[in-house]
């Protein structure tokens, strides 16, 4: 078995590092999900035996929180490093105003998030017999759901537009 040296990682291309990181994250998630479903899944819940209390629920929740924090951390790091580099680069590359497009996309996402939060519903919801009435969290969940749907629709429209308007000259 080969030993991995930190100095070797610096020579790896970004594609190799990202694919290995993806394999590692998927492998960890797979192990936790298999444990969740196959080990102690049928344990009855103490307060109500009609419900299950799987043994690895806490491990699964911890993994999801860890992945969320890693995602947020890498997103912030990526944006900060991009903004540091962007000040030193050209605003236009190959006739494309990349700086303007980047700021337009980032600004549009922020405006969309704020707009969907402001228009989000605060009507209480009853789920599994429990009433959820916190206006802030109802608006927040509504914001993420609606923003995700709008961004998916925009992505589909962009792909359709690009597929119909793209003429390749050989």
C-alpha angles and dihedrals in degrees: 000000000000120000117232114230120200090227089058091059090062090060094050117100116248091249092059093047094048094047092050091048090050092050090049094049093045091047092052091047091048092052093048093047092048090050090047094053101035106035120062096337095139097056109131118240111250097226096044119015090199088077129064124237105198115210096232098047093111092048091051093048091047091050092051092048090048091050090048092051091046090050093049092045094050091044092054091044090049094050093046093048091045092052091049091051095039093065088061098046134078119273091220125045120184090345092307117119095225095168093054092045091050093050091044092053094046092046092047092053091050092048091047091051092049093045095049090046091052092047095041121122122254096187110133116252128211111213123173090344095307122110118224111200107155103128095202095053093042090053091044094052090044089050093054094044096048093041091051091050093048092048091049090051090049090049092050091048091049092050092049091047092047093047093051097042099042113103114178117205116210 
